[in-house]
Amino acid sequence: MSQPLPSPTRTGHPAPRIDNAPPRRSKVTGGLAALACAACCALPVLIAAGVLTGAGAAILEKTLLAVAGGLAALALGMWWLHRRRAARRAAASGVGRGCGGSGCGC
C-alpha cells in the first residue's frame, strides 16, 4: 500500500523568522507624533486660559500639524525599513528554502 508523500513545507527546517513588530525608534517617533497631535488639540484650552493669543495659536497649530505629520511619516518609514531588512536577512539565511537553497522543497 502506498503512502502519500509529505507536503513540501515539511522539510524539517524551521520557518523563517521575520520580525514584524515595530522597532523601538519607530515607537518613540510615533509617540512623539501623538504627543504633538495632543498638543494641537489642547490649543483651544490654552487660548481660553489666556496663555496664547489667536495669532500665536494659529501659527502653533500649523507647526504642530506639520511636525505630527512628519513624525508619523518618519515612524512608518522606519517600520517599513525594519521589516524590509528583517525579510532580507531571513531570505539570505536560506532558512526554509528546501534542499540546498535551490527551493526544490524536497
DRENTOR-803017 format. One line per 2 residues: for each residue x, z, y of N, C-alpha, C. Coordinates in steps of 0.001 Angstrom, whole numbers, plus 524288, in hexadecimal, padded with zeros to 5 digits. Example, Ala and Ser with C-alpha at 12.3 -4.5 7.8 and 13.67 -1.06 7.14 Angstrom:
83386,81E78,7E9C6,8300C,81E78,7EE6C,83390,81E78,7F31C ~ 83232,81BA8,7F736,83566,81BE4,7FBDC,83264,81EBE,8001E
# end
This chain:
8034A,80000,7FB7D,80000,80000,80000,80384,80000,804D4 ~ 8027F,7FC8C,80870,805BB,7FC40,80D1E,803CE,80018,8113E
80768,801F4,81431,80610,8059A,8185D,806B9,802DA,81D9D ~ 803B5,80480,82181,80435,801EE,826A1,80979,8032F,8291F
80B5B,7FF70,82C0A,81044,8002B,82ECD,80F75,803F5,83360 ~ 81360,80720,83480,812CE,80A96,8390F,812A5,80765,83E1A
80FF9,8096B,841E8,80F98,806A9,846E5,814F2,8068C,84988 ~ 815E9,80295,84CC2,81B07,8021F,84F49,81C4E,806A2,852ED
8186E,8099D,85493,81989,80DE8,8582D,81BD7,81295,85557 ~ 81B89,812CC,85030,81DAD,8172C,84D33,82324,815E1,84B51
826CF,815CC,84ED4,82C27,81466,84D62,82F8E,81928,84C91 ~ 82D68,81DB6,84D64,83078,8226B,84CDB,8334E,823E0,851DD
83313,82084,855BB,83587,821A1,85AC0,83195,82477,85E37 ~ 83363,82834,86143,82FC6,82ABC,864E1,82E1B,826EF,8692B
82984,827C4,86B2B,82794,8246D,86F61,82AE6,82546,8743A ~ 82BB0,8212A,87754,82ECE,821DE,87C13,82C17,825A2,87FCA
82F29,828FA,88224,82D02,82CE5,885AF,82DBE,82B01,88B3F ~ 8296C,829F6,88DC4,82989,82848,89333,82709,82C94,89667
829E6,82E84,89A2A,82803,832B5,89D7F,82485,83061,8A1B9 ~ 81F64,8315E,8A162,81BB6,82F4A,8A52F,81A63,83325,8A97E
81C3E,837EA,8A91C,81B16,83BD2,8AD16,81E2E,83AA3,8B20D ~ 81BE8,83BC0,8B684,81ED7,83ABC,8BB54,8237A,83E6A,8BBD8
827CA,83C85,8BDF7,82C58,83FEB,8BE9E,82B69,843DF,8C2FB ~ 82EB6,847BD,8C339,82E14,84BF0,8C71C,82E49,849CA,8CCAC
831BE,84618,8CDC1,83233,84407,8D30D,82D2A,8413A,8D4AC ~ 82A84,83EC8,8D0F7,82595,83C3A,8D227,82149,8403C,8D321
82157,84485,8D030,81D78,848A8,8D109,81E26,84B34,8D65E ~ 82310,84C28,8D7DA,8241E,84E95,8DCEE,8226D,84AF4,8E158
823AA,845FB,8E0E0,82234,8423B,8E4E2,81C46,841B3,8E53E ~ 819A1,841AB,8E0C8,813EC,8417E,8E0CE,8118F,84663,8E33C
813F6,84ADE,8E23F,81220,84FBA,8E4A0,812CA,84FB1,8EA87 ~ 8171F,84D86,8EC5D,817F0,84D13,8F203,81401,84954,8F472
812A3,8452E,8F1A2,80EA5,84196,8F394,80962,8444F,8F3F2 ~ 80816,84784,8F019,8032E,84A75,8F044,8033C,84E6C,8F4B3
807B9,850C6,8F5B2,80834,85484,8F9FA,8077D,851D1,8FF44 ~ 809BD,84D31,8FFE4,80904,84A3E,904BC,80355,848AC,90575
800BB,8475B,90139,7FB32,845FC,90177,7F7EC,84AC0,902EE ~ 7F932,84F39,900B5,7F65D,8540B,90207,7F741,8558F,907B5
7FBF1,854BF,909A5,7FD04,855E4,90F24,7F9E5,85246,912B4 ~ 7F936,84D75,910FE,7F613,849C4,91406,7F056,84B7A,91421
7EE81,84D93,90FDB,7E917,84F71,90FA2,7E856,85477,912C7 ~ 7EC85,85745,913D1,7EC35,85C22,916CF,7EC78,85B32,91CB1
7ED32,8566C,91E60,7EDA1,8554B,923F6,7E8CB,856E1,92714 ~ 7E403,855EA,9253D,7DF76,857A0,9284D,7DF5C,85D88,92938
7E122,86081,9256A,7E157,8662B,92613,7E55F,8679C,92A38 ~ 7E9CC,864E9,92A3B,7EDD6,865F9,92E20,7EC11,86472,933A2
7E8F4,86050,9340B,7E6D6,85EC7,93921,7E2FB,862E6,93B06 ~ 7DF94,864AF,9377F,7DBB5,868A3,938F4,7DE42,86DC8,93A6E
7E2A5,86F01,9380B,7E566,873DB,9394B,7E890,8735C,93E51 ~ 7E901,86EA8,94060,7EBE2,86DE4,94533,7F1AD,86D30,94473
7F369,86C86,93FAA,7F8FA,86BD4,93E98,7FABA,86651,94014 ~ 7F754,8627C,93F33,7F885,85D07,9405B,7F4A1,85ACF,9443A
7F66A,8570E,94744,7F2D5,85427,94A9F,7F0EE,84F65,9479A ~ 7ED40,84CB4,949C3,7EB26,84808,94730,7EF36,843CE,94696
7F25E,842EB,94AA4,7F666,83EDD,94A61,7FAA0,84054,94675 ~ 7FC34,84538,94668,80028,846F9,942A6,7FE38,84689,93D11
7F941,847CC,93C58,7F6FF,84766,93718,7F6A3,841BD,93553 ~ 7F57A,83E31,938E5,7F51C,838A9,9377E,7FA69,83694,935BE
7FE7D,837FF,93898,803CD,83646,93722,8056D,838C7,931F7 ~ 80451,83DD5,93174,805C7,8409D,92CAF,802C7,83E91,927F1
7FDD3,83D12,928D1,7FAAF,83B03,9247C,7FCFF,835F5,9225D ~ 7FE5B,8326A,925E0,800A8,82D69,9242E,805DB,82E4B,92161
808EA,831E5,9236C,80DF8,83308,92105,80D4C,8356D,91B9D ~ 809BF,83940,91B2B,808F0,83BCE,9161E,806AF,8380D,9120B
8032D,83498,913BB,80112,830BF,9100A,80553,82D04,90E23 ~ 808BE,82B64,911AE,80D02,827E7,91020,810D3,82AAF,90C7C
8120D,82F8E,90DB2,815A5,83298,90A60,8133B,83380,904FD ~ 80E38,834EE,904D8,80B9A,835E6,8FFD4,80B68,830EF,8FC88
80A2A,82C8D,8FEF7,80A0E,8279F,8FC1B,80F66,82602,8FA1C ~ 8135E,826B4,8FD68,818AF,82566,8FBCC,81A9E,828D6,8F75C
8197C,82DE9,8F7B9,81B25,83176,8F38A,8183D,83058,8EE74 ~ 8133B,82F0F,8EEC5,81044,82DCB,8EA0A,8126E,828D9,8E77F
81391,824EB,8EA9F,815D5,8201D,8E87F,81B3A,82126,8E624 ~ 81E48,8246B,8E8AC,8236F,825C6,8E6A7,8230E,828BC,8E17D
81F4F,82C63,8E119,81E96,82F51,8DC40,81CF5,82BBD,8D7CB ~ 8195E,8282B,8D8DC,817B7,8247D,8D4CB,81C2D,820DB,8D339
81F48,81F37,8D6FE,823C2,81BE6,8D5C4,827C7,81EAB,8D268 ~ 828C5,823A4,8D385,82C81,8269A,8D05A,82A75,82765,8CAD0
8255B,82851,8CA3F,8230F,828FC,8C515,82378,823E5,8C205 ~ 8223B,81F85,8C492,8228E,81A71,8C1FF,82822,8195D,8C040
82BF1,81A79,8C3A1,83165,81990,8C24A,8331A,81D09,8BDBF ~ 83146,821E1,8BDBB,83290,8257B,8B97A,83069,8236D,8B446
82B85,821AC,8B44A,82929,81F97,8AF7B,82BF9,81AA9,8ADB3 ~ 82D7D,8175E,8B14C,8302F,81282,8AFF6,83575,813AB,8AD77
83858,81765,8AFCA,83D6D,818C5,8AD92,83CDF,81B55,8A83E ~ 838E8,81EAC,8A793,8381A,82141,8A28F,836B0,81D47,89E59
83378,8197B,89FA5,83211,81572,89BD9,836C9,8120B,89A80 ~ 83A01,810F6,89E5A,83EAA,80DCC,89D66,8427F,810AB,899DE
8431A,815E0,89ACB,84696,818F5,89774,8448C,8192A,891DE ~ 83F62,819BC,89133,83D2E,819EF,88BF2,83DD5,814B4,8892E
83D32,81074,88C11,83DD8,80B4A,889AC,84388,80A3B,88852 ~ 8471F,80C14,88B8E,84CAC,80B24,88A95,84EBF,80E69,88614
84C33,812CA,884FD,84E1D,81615,880BE,84CF5,813BF,87B67 ~ 8495B,8100D,87B1A,8481F,80D83,87628,84484,810A5,872B7
84280,814EF,87497,83F00,81830,8717C,839CD,81566,870E8 ~ 837F1,8150D,86C2B,832DA,812B1,86B2E,832F0,80CC3,86ADA
8378E,80A74,86A5C,837D8,804C6,86A28,837D5,802A1,864A6 ~ 8380D,805E3,860BE,8381B,803E0,85B6F,83DA1,80352,8595E
83EA1,7FF50,85669,843A5,7FE91,853CC,847CC,7FC6D,85786 ~ 84B84,7FF9E,858B0,8500C,7FDD2,85B9E,84EE6,7FBDB,8610B
84AA4,7FD56,86348,84966,7FBA1,86891,84767,7F61D,868E3 ~ 84691,7F38C,86466,844A6,7EE30,86492,83EC7,7EDEC,86536
83C2B,7F266,86486,8368E,7F282,8654C,83374,7F0B5,86090 ~ 835E0,7F064,85BF0,83309,7EE61,8576F,82F2D,7F266,85557
8300F,7F771,85643,82C60,7FB7C,854AA,82C35,7FC7B,84ED9 ~ 83052,7FB3A,84BFC,83032,7FBFE,84656,831AA,8016E,844BF
# end
